[in-house]
Every structure is written in structure tokens, then in C-alpha cells.
Amino acid sequence: MPALWARKRAAVADEALIRSLYEEHGRALLAYATRLTNDRAAAEDVVQETLVRAWRHPDSLVNGKGSVRGWLLTVTRNIITDRYRAKSARPAEVAETPVTTAVQADHADSVVNSMVVLDALERLSPEHRDVLTEIYFRGRSVAEAAETLGVPPGTVKSRSYYALRAMRQTFGGSRQVAIPEVTG
């Protein structure tokens, strides 16, 4: 039982020490921390941390190596310095906004669309498939596709028209795949 009473007396003494420190130095610590942080809420957190450190190291307060207020102000400055260094050591957190969305969007839809288009291309006649391959996959103009395939430009246009029409019928409205029109 004597050990329990001793611990209770020590706890009461520690609490009295922290209360007296806060009453005597709390306003000065808060003013100093507010001036260094420019943030009242952060300054209150720093003062609280300073008092917790004083509670954990009561022998530092009575060691006779300077004033108590000097020790408390030094601890306050060190806490603020440590927080500043920790904050600048890691990258700033940025909230995700429409401007800062993910770099790469989900590509699953484009993969499925590509598979559907390739399947539809396989169902076309070789002449129609060749025209669409030259125009859409190789990025050639009607004139360039005509020269590559050895047919007149009008034939390229009509084959692309009928090939796209056949592909639209293949999709039949069950799937919305954008197929652009062929121009000049």
C-alpha cells in the first residue's frame, strides 16, 4: 500500500507542478508560439506539448541551469522547429480536385471497344477492311489510301462508307462505339 500512496502523491505533485507552470508561464508560451507559427491552434498544440515534456522531465526544471521560463521557451522553439522540418521534409498533401485528377484514366472501356471494333473488322470483306485499316489505323487520307491500295479515291470513299455502315449494323445499338465519318 505505501507504494500506491507514493504514486498517488507523486501524481498530485506532478499535476500541481504543471498547473503552476501553466498559470505562471502559459500566456508567455502561447504568445511566443503564436508569433513563431502565425497560427493560434498550432500554438496551443505546441504549448500543450511543451507542458507534457515538462511533466515528463521535471528534473530539467529544477536543475539550477537557468530559468524555468527559459527552458520552456527553448522547448517551445524546438518543437516548432521540429514540426517545420518534418513538414518540409515530406511533400505537401494536395486534395484531389477536377484539375488534379489521376494522370491515367481507367482504360478498360477503350480495351473493350478495341476488341469489339477488331471483331467487327474481321467480319468485313477484305476490301472494306483494307480501306478502314489504311484510313483509321494508319492515319492516311483518302488520296493516300487510294494510292496505297491502287484504287481510285471515289472507291476508297464508297468502300469506307459501306464498311462503316456494316460495322454500325454489327454493333446494332447494344454497344455505343464511336465510329467517325470519312472526309476528303
C-alpha positions in Angstrom: 0.0 0.0 0.0 2.8 2.5 0.7 3.9 2.3 -2.9 0.4 3.1 -4.1 0.2 6.1 -1.8 3.6 7.3 -3.0 2.5 7.1 -6.6 -0.8 9.0 -5.9 1.2 11.7 -4.1 3.6 11.9 -7.0 0.8 12.2 -9.5 -0.8 15.0 -7.4 2.5 16.8 -7.2 3.1 16.4 -10.9 -0.4 17.8 -11.7 0.2 20.7 -9.3 3.6 21.4 -11.0 2.0 21.5 -14.4 -0.9 23.7 -13.2 1.5 26.2 -11.6 3.8 26.2 -14.8 0.7 26.9 -16.9 -0.6 29.6 -14.6 2.8 31.3 -14.4 4.2 30.8 -18.0 1.2 29.7 -20.1 0.4 33.2 -21.6 4.0 33.9 -22.4 4.4 30.5 -24.1 1.3 30.9 -26.1 2.2 34.4 -27.2 5.7 33.2 -28.2 4.4 30.1 -30.1 1.7 32.1 -31.8 4.3 34.6 -33.0 6.5 31.8 -34.4 3.7 29.8 -36.0 1.3 32.5 -37.1 -1.5 30.0 -36.1 -3.3 30.1 -32.8 -4.4 26.5 -32.9 -1.0 25.2 -33.7 0.5 27.4 -31.0 -1.9 25.9 -28.4 -0.8 22.4 -29.5 2.8 23.4 -29.1 2.2 24.8 -25.6 0.4 21.6 -24.6 3.4 19.6 -26.0 5.8 21.8 -24.1 3.9 21.2 -20.8 3.8 17.5 -21.5 7.6 17.5 -21.9 7.9 19.5 -18.7 5.8 16.9 -16.9 7.9 14.0 -18.3 11.2 15.7 -17.4 10.5 17.6 -14.1 14.2 17.3 -13.1 15.1 19.6 -16.0 13.0 22.4 -14.4 14.8 22.3 -11.1 18.4 21.5 -12.1 19.6 25.1 -11.5 21.0 25.6 -15.0 18.9 28.7 -15.9 15.4 29.9 -15.5 12.3 27.7 -15.9 10.8 30.1 -18.4 14.0 30.0 -20.5 13.8 26.2 -20.5 10.1 26.2 -21.5 10.7 28.8 -24.3 13.6 26.7 -25.6 11.4 23.6 -25.7 8.7 25.5 -27.4 11.1 26.8 -30.1 12.5 23.3 -30.6 9.0 21.7 -31.0 8.1 24.4 -33.6 11.4 23.8 -35.4 10.9 20.1 -35.4 7.4 20.4 -36.8 8.6 22.8 -39.5 11.4 20.5 -40.6 9.0 17.5 -40.6 6.5 19.4 -42.7 9.1 20.5 -45.2 10.7 17.0 -45.4 7.6 15.4 -46.9 5.7 16.6 -49.9 2.7 18.8 -49.4 -0.6 17.0 -49.5 -2.8 18.1 -52.3 -6.5 17.5 -52.3 -7.8 15.8 -55.5 -9.8 18.3 -57.5 -11.1 18.1 -61.1 -7.9 19.9 -62.0 -5.7 17.3 -60.3 -7.3 14.1 -61.3 -5.4 10.9 -61.9 -2.8 11.0 -64.7 -4.2 8.0 -66.4 -7.9 7.2 -66.6 -9.3 3.7 -66.5 -8.6 2.2 -69.9 -10.9 -0.8 -69.6 -13.6 0.7 -71.8 -11.1 1.6 -74.5 -9.7 -2.0 -74.4 -13.3 -3.5 -74.7 -14.1 -1.0 -77.5 -10.9 -2.0 -79.4 -11.8 -5.7 -79.1 -15.4 -5.0 -80.3 -14.1 -3.0 -83.3 -11.4 -5.6 -84.2 -14.1 -8.3 -84.1 -16.4 -6.2 -86.3 -13.4 -5.6 -88.7 -12.9 -9.4 -89.1 -16.5 -9.7 -90.3 -16.0 -7.3 -93.2 -14.8 -8.2 -96.7 -11.1 -7.9 -97.2 -11.6 -4.8 -99.5 -13.6 -3.0 -96.9 -11.3 -4.0 -94.1 -8.2 -2.8 -96.1 -9.8 0.6 -96.6 -10.6 1.1 -93.0 -7.2 -0.1 -91.9 -5.5 2.4 -94.1 -7.7 5.4 -93.1 -8.2 4.8 -89.4 -5.3 2.6 -88.2 -2.6 4.0 -90.4 -4.0 7.6 -90.4 -3.9 8.0 -94.2 -6.0 10.4 -96.2 -8.4 9.2 -98.8 -5.9 10.1 -101.6 -3.0 8.3 -99.7 -5.2 5.2 -99.1 -6.3 5.2 -102.8 -2.6 5.3 -103.9 -1.6 2.5 -101.4 -4.5 0.2 -102.3 -4.3 1.0 -106.1 -7.9 2.1 -106.4 -9.5 5.5 -107.3 -10.3 7.9 -104.4 -14.0 7.5 -105.1 -13.8 3.8 -104.5 -12.0 4.4 -101.2 -14.8 6.7 -100.1 -17.6 4.3 -101.1 -15.9 1.3 -99.5 -15.3 3.2 -96.3 -19.0 4.3 -96.3 -20.3 0.8 -96.7 -17.7 -0.7 -94.3 -18.7 1.8 -91.6 -22.4 1.2 -92.3 -21.8 -2.6 -91.9 -20.0 -2.1 -88.7 -22.7 0.1 -87.3 -25.2 -2.7 -88.1 -22.9 -5.2 -86.4 -23.0 -3.1 -83.2 -26.8 -2.9 -83.5 -27.2 -0.4 -80.7 -26.1 -2.9 -78.0 -22.8 -1.1 -77.6 -22.0 2.6 -78.2 -18.8 2.7 -80.1 -18.0 6.0 -81.8 -17.1 5.5 -85.5 -16.1 8.8 -87.2 -17.1 9.7 -90.7 -14.6 9.6 -93.5 -13.9 13.0 -95.1 -12.0 14.2 -98.1 
